[in-house]
Amino acid sequence: MRAMRRLILASSATLVALLVIAPAAFAVGGEGLLGETSDADVTWGGFILIIFFPLFVGFASLLQAHLEKRKHARDDARKARERSSEWSGGW
């Protein structure tokens, strides 16, 4: 019950902070961080996103496959140690 109360308090505090800060984002007069943007800037930004996300997913998949391979090798080594009489019995 106490954790739920904390979660509600934190969520409401975050929402209020975002609502207070949001008008400052539009105070620049409609210009972005890099100044006035053209259609070419928006197009190149879109191309960058189109290239970034598949590459990110591909690299994340490769990393996950590598980590899974290590996990299975570690499990196989543990099972081999359990079956081996050399590792059992202690001193």
PECORKA-V493623 format. One record per helix or strand of 3 or more residues. SS is the DSSP state (H for helix, E for strand). FROM is the first residue (numbers start at 1). TO is the last residue. If there is no record, write none. Layout:
SS:FROM:TO
SS:FROM:TO
This chain:
H:2:25
H:39:83
H:85:87
